[in-house]
Amino acid sequence: MDPETLRADIPALDDCTYLNTGASGPSPTRVVDAITDFQHRHKFDAPCGDDGMYDVAAAERQRAREAVAGFVGARPEEIALTRNTVEGINHVATSIEWEPGDVVVRTDLEHPAGELPWERMADRHGIEVRELETEQGRLSLESLKTAVADARLLCLSSLSWNYGTRLPIGEVVDIAHDANTLVLVDAVQSPGQVPMDVHEWGADFVAASGHKWLLGAWGAGFLYIDSAVLEDLEPQRIGYFSIDRHADGEGYTYAPDASRFELGTTAIGPYVGLAESVALFEELGLDAVQSRIERLTDRLKDGLGDQLLSPRDYESGLVSFSVDEPDETAARLVTEGIQIRSIPEPHACRASVHAFNTAEDIDQLLDAL
């Protein structure tokens, strides 16, 4: 597998220049076919088969869990399958026994997925939500030390969605843990774009999804939970997938691993697609992905000149730039067959450059601007 083969297998690229993967990626035929094949097997063959629909579905869920775990450096029992990143963040937010006055620190770089759950916990439990200011996507570690000194939890992104900066997660975790502060990482912009190892990061929780840089289907995400903190979480929802019934049939115990956050029957197709996406990117190799993204973002940044807001040196495929009317510019480019997006803070435009893109894609965007 190479980037050219990947590009040829993405039908959407026949119809537009797609530079918006940071919002949602277009899927390869290979991923959609895997989902479709499963749906046929699950609904046409399994009902009367030896395994039955539930066993077939359970096997695919476990395959997806193992695929994700291997891809991010975790153990399968540390992975809960979710529908998306914000669901994973909500699992954490609602499972901690908050006390009035507890402090949650988040940066000013967070997507609403990393803001709204804490606002809700403030409304419900009287916690304090403290915003840590950054400078064009850069985090001051000295300011961080002060902010987390009395905090219960820190929530931050591995890659900022607005500037494309790569945050020093390992250093951040060390500082937070020195203050006995838990760390939750919103890693949605990382899988499929940069290598990630959750054990090296050392964070307590990592939430992400497969529909962006992994080019998977909507509805498949994951939550990593460090086994050292799992028992301190009390899920606020329950289902027959999340518990072990006591032998006498009376009472229950939550599952001893991260699967305690998985409730019951759900769509399995997206997880089949997630596992296929992981396999695809393992074949591509993330070094090759990063190398191609770096070359293409260099070309884009050179062309943008003083309009560039993201770092000049490569950190990710997210490239933000200033224009007079960001919303109108993004809408105009759609009519010219170019997909990017505007962002609210800073109010600007953002292009997302992936390995399936080409130099011609970059030049088309620059010409249109």
Summary of the structure (lengths in Angstrom):
residues: 369
radius of gyration: 21.2
end to end distance: 32.7
largest distance: 70.8
contacts: 1248
relative contact order: 0.16
helix: 45%
strand: 17%
